[in-house]
Amino acid sequence: MPIAVDIDVMLAKRKMSVGELADRVGITPANLAVLKNGRAKAVRFTTLAALCEVLECQPGDLLRWVPDEPGDRDRAAHESGASVPAGSPPR
């Protein structure tokens, strides 16, 4: 996945538990776990803003873009059953 989530890094820096962060942000620990483990498909700006407020950080401290390795796009398409036309430009 090209977006890496670094919530664990900020939790460690702030010496805060997942449960405390979830409580202070107003989301369930399960939903926070989905987000911090990189399984979320989307993040609401209100949630991102609340995370930044509680952790006293910027969005870039929590999320970063990691380029795909060559072949990742084809492999992901194969695993999902989608097709990627040969020679198609990278996204």
C-alpha angles and dihedrals in degrees: 000000000000095000115072119199117215101183090124090059092054092044089055092047091051093041089231130145125233089243093053092048092048091049094048093045093046100239131112120265087240092057091046089051090053089052098044093046091055096247097117117109093202142004124214115232089231090057092046090049091049091049090051092047094050094042093040093229144112125261089251089061089061103034132038135172117241115190117238117254115244108279095022092108093053092044092049091049091049092050092049094046092244123127128232114203113240112262094015112155119253117262 
